[in-house]
């Protein structure tokens, strides 16, 4: 029944960079699970392309070992062998047109006629243009009749606004925008998609989802680990490029967007771009006031890190959205490495009651917490009268947990959802060119101020903490505070 969503033609997926970590850890386990659920096209083949000299059998064995190590579900060898029979591998270089012609000839022979193709760029962004150029030069991107050609591009999409604009210009030489699927795995997470359903499938929230009732919003994406094996890459990008330009701004748009006219890709992405366009840009003077940058102690002693590195491993930013719904409501975003917990959560802090009828009582404001990981769910904190008292109140929680409601292992891998959408032509959860560029236009002034003026000063924080003291000062100046301990305590 799921194959009714396809056009009936054979479909081939080509993974560039197939010998790399992403293919073994994420892509193949996700594709195999889709195959197990019978959600892939009936005629579906996967070709890997890379520099490692694998044969088909060696490639299959490499991926099988990855399945045993990284797949978070049980599978049988018989089913794997059935899936693996359609796994193939070609050795090639990305700058060699002749290697791409060999790929084109091999695919044409394998398909035997009209077919769909999904090209997945599991590559560094610097290789996107030459790869797309050689695909175009060998006539592999041309759509005719009922077949389609789509290209999935992994992040990061550029390192600043200028590079993102140039990269868009280069890939648009060979591809229409509707053929390009810029992937951010955060948008494939069930809990991230649930932000939209919490807002728009429940009428209890929409009337109060605005400046009249919401005091502020906190979005936290914290990591407990340090650099691990990414030292060289991370030191060249830092926390803003690594987390804010994509993940955190994506979460902000889902919280702040207006209801789309439909759940279609164009309507959904239009509203996200409107939010980003309404975020107040910052001058250098405002960057000094509205941002905090930090680096955990002994970062410069990490292997592969320069002794004088000023790369931030922590950032906190206060954004304002200048539109009717959110005027005056601050959005506090933060992310960092070597923090107290691994956590992704969104806290909607409602305003305090305008007056209280209960003497000697401090009424805490209501709070809605969207837990995206690791304890996926939604909590609503409200006030209740404490039993056997005259007028004392106590904060209580109304809780929803995915595991309790839907069972253990109910949440699929994010890549599984995104790969399925790309195969079916649903671009709703992928990033459009103007969205990428608008996001960079917000982050660029912060990066430039940090680099050129070294302001605000680079703060230091202890590994295992919630960041530098300056991040608490950022909220304290507004009479607010980070609610991490409070939100976590309500879960225990």
DAVENSUL-V666218 format. One record per backbone hydrogen bond with DSSP energy under -1.0 kcal/mol. NH is the residue of the N-H (numbers start at 0). CO is the residue of the C=O. If there is no record, write none. Layout:
nh->NH co->CO
nh->NH co->CO
//
This chain:
nh->3 co->0
nh->4 co->1
nh->5 co->2
nh->10 co->42
nh->11 co->115
nh->12 co->44
nh->13 co->117
nh->14 co->46
nh->15 co->119
nh->16 co->48
nh->17 co->48
nh->19 co->16
nh->23 co->19
nh->24 co->20
nh->25 co->21
nh->26 co->21
nh->27 co->22
nh->29 co->25
nh->30 co->26
nh->31 co->27
nh->32 co->28
nh->33 co->29
nh->34 co->30
nh->35 co->31
nh->36 co->32
nh->37 co->34
nh->38 co->33
nh->44 co->10
nh->45 co->85
nh->46 co->12
nh->47 co->87
nh->48 co->14
nh->49 co->89
nh->53 co->51
nh->58 co->54
nh->59 co->55
nh->60 co->56
nh->61 co->57
nh->62 co->58
nh->63 co->59
nh->64 co->60
nh->65 co->61
nh->66 co->62
nh->67 co->63
nh->68 co->64
nh->69 co->65
nh->70 co->66
nh->79 co->75
nh->80 co->76
nh->81 co->77
nh->82 co->78
nh->83 co->79
nh->84 co->80
nh->85 co->82
nh->86 co->83
nh->87 co->45
nh->89 co->47
nh->91 co->49
nh->99 co->95
nh->100 co->96
nh->101 co->97
nh->102 co->98
nh->103 co->99
nh->104 co->100
nh->105 co->101
nh->106 co->102
nh->107 co->103
nh->108 co->104
nh->109 co->105
nh->110 co->106
nh->111 co->107
nh->115 co->9
nh->116 co->147
nh->117 co->11
nh->118 co->149
nh->119 co->13
nh->120 co->151
nh->121 co->15
nh->121 co->119
nh->122 co->120
nh->126 co->123
nh->127 co->124
nh->130 co->126
nh->131 co->127
nh->132 co->128
nh->133 co->129
nh->134 co->130
nh->135 co->131
nh->136 co->132
nh->137 co->133
nh->138 co->135
nh->139 co->134
nh->146 co->143
nh->149 co->116
nh->150 co->178
nh->151 co->118
nh->152 co->180
nh->153 co->120
nh->157 co->155
nh->163 co->159
nh->164 co->160
nh->165 co->161
nh->166 co->162
nh->167 co->163
nh->168 co->164
nh->169 co->165
nh->170 co->166
nh->171 co->167
nh->173 co->170
nh->174 co->170
nh->178 co->175
nh->179 co->176
nh->180 co->150
nh->182 co->152
nh->186 co->183
nh->187 co->184
nh->188 co->185
nh->192 co->188
nh->193 co->189
nh->194 co->191
nh->196 co->192
nh->197 co->193
nh->198 co->194
nh->199 co->195
nh->200 co->196
nh->204 co->201
nh->207 co->204
nh->208 co->205
nh->209 co->207
nh->210 co->324
nh->212 co->209
nh->213 co->209
nh->214 co->348
nh->215 co->348
nh->216 co->329
nh->217 co->346
nh->218 co->331
nh->219 co->344
nh->220 co->333
nh->221 co->342
nh->222 co->335
nh->229 co->226
nh->233 co->229
nh->234 co->230
nh->235 co->232
nh->236 co->233
nh->237 co->233
nh->238 co->311
nh->241 co->237
nh->242 co->238
nh->243 co->238
nh->244 co->239
nh->247 co->242
nh->248 co->243
nh->249 co->245
nh->250 co->246
nh->251 co->247
nh->252 co->248
nh->253 co->249
nh->254 co->250
nh->255 co->251
nh->256 co->252
nh->267 co->263
nh->268 co->264
nh->269 co->265
nh->270 co->266
nh->271 co->267
nh->272 co->268
nh->273 co->269
nh->274 co->270
nh->275 co->271
nh->276 co->272
nh->277 co->273
nh->279 co->319
nh->286 co->282
nh->287 co->283
nh->289 co->285
nh->290 co->286
nh->291 co->315
nh->293 co->313
nh->294 co->458
nh->296 co->460
nh->298 co->295
nh->300 co->297
nh->301 co->298
nh->304 co->301
nh->308 co->305
nh->312 co->293
nh->313 co->293
nh->314 co->334
nh->315 co->291
nh->316 co->332
nh->317 co->289
nh->318 co->330
nh->321 co->277
nh->322 co->320
nh->326 co->322
nh->328 co->325
nh->330 co->318
nh->331 co->216
nh->332 co->316
nh->333 co->218
nh->334 co->314
nh->336 co->312
nh->337 co->224
nh->338 co->222
nh->339 co->464
nh->342 co->221
nh->343 co->372
nh->344 co->219
nh->345 co->369
nh->346 co->217
nh->347 co->367
nh->348 co->215
nh->349 co->365
nh->350 co->212
nh->360 co->357
nh->366 co->380
nh->367 co->347
nh->368 co->378
nh->369 co->345
nh->370 co->376
nh->371 co->343
nh->372 co->343
nh->375 co->373
nh->376 co->370
nh->377 co->399
nh->378 co->368
nh->379 co->397
nh->380 co->366
nh->381 co->395
nh->383 co->393
nh->385 co->391
nh->393 co->383
nh->395 co->381
nh->397 co->379
nh->399 co->377
nh->401 co->375
nh->404 co->400
nh->405 co->401
nh->406 co->402
nh->416 co->412
nh->417 co->413
nh->418 co->414
nh->419 co->415
nh->420 co->416
nh->421 co->417
nh->422 co->418
nh->423 co->419
nh->425 co->420
nh->429 co->426
nh->430 co->181
nh->435 co->431
nh->436 co->432
nh->437 co->433
nh->438 co->434
nh->439 co->435
nh->440 co->436
nh->442 co->438
nh->443 co->439
nh->446 co->442
nh->447 co->443
nh->448 co->444
nh->449 co->445
nh->450 co->446
nh->451 co->447
nh->452 co->448
nh->458 co->292
nh->460 co->294
nh->463 co->337
nh->464 co->461
nh->470 co->467
nh->472 co->468
nh->473 co->469
nh->475 co->471
nh->476 co->472
nh->477 co->474
nh->478 co->475
nh->479 co->474
nh->486 co->482
nh->487 co->483
nh->488 co->484
nh->489 co->485
nh->490 co->487
nh->491 co->488
//
